[in-house]
Structures are given as structure tokens and as C-alpha cells.
């Protein structure tokens, strides 16, 4: 596996044993390092629900299947004009409200591109009761 990263995580990967090209900002993680790291990872963990323990998601490979709302959408289809456009902050808030309404969605994964437009997470979370990344 390889990826292109900013400067600050490169040292973390290098210290862990990955092959790092600092000039090109590329990290190559050998398979044995992936397997060694996976062996150290916990077999289960809890993703806490916002404000309510009954909404916690137990991630253990046994409990069940969870669905999220999906994220990383740099563009959207406008519901009024039906035209493709760049994502807006209001799209993230609307996505949170829709996600909260749907009982089959277990967690909200915000649209990172619109969050990059300086929207605070409080704006997104105020109407969302599910777990949020």
C-alpha cells in the first residue's frame, strides 16, 4: 500500500517502520508491517453515540452491520434546480437531518469538503443523535 501525505505524518510512518520518501512525500507500507499492526489492534471497540449510550455502536465483527451516510462529496445535485453544483455548508446540515431521520443509518459521516469551508461541527451535530465521525 502506498499514499501521498503532508509532511507531519511522514515521520510517524517512518518511525513505525514504513518506507518513506520525504522528498516526494510518499509512504509505502510493507505487508509485514500491516500484518504486525493489525495483530496489535483491538478486536473490538465502541463508537460512542452522541449524548446517549443506547446509540453506541459496538464494532467487533459479530454484533451486526452498520450503515453510514457516506462522505467526501465535493459536489451535489441541487434538489430544486436538479443541477450539479459544489457542496455547500447547508448540504452537510441537511444530510445530518436526513441521516437522523432514517432508522437504517447507524452513523453520520459528514461531507468533508463542505466542512472544509469552516463550518463548525456544532452546526452539523445540533440536530443529529447518531454517532458522528
Number of C-alpha atoms within 10 A of each C-alpha: 8 12 10 13 13 10 13 9 12 20 14 12 15 16 11 12 13 19 16 21 13 14 7 11 15 17 21 16 18 13 11 9 13 12 11 10 11 11 10 8 10 8 10 10 11 10 15 16 17 15 11 11 10 9 16 17 20 15 15 12 9 8 9 9 9 12 11 17 18 13 15 13 15 13 15 14 12 13 8 6 8 9 9 11 12 13 21 17 19 13 20 25 23 13 20 26 18 15 22 20 12 10 7 12 15 22 25 25 20 24 23 16 18 22 18 10 11 9 16 11 13 10 14 22 19 11 14 21 20 24 21 19 9
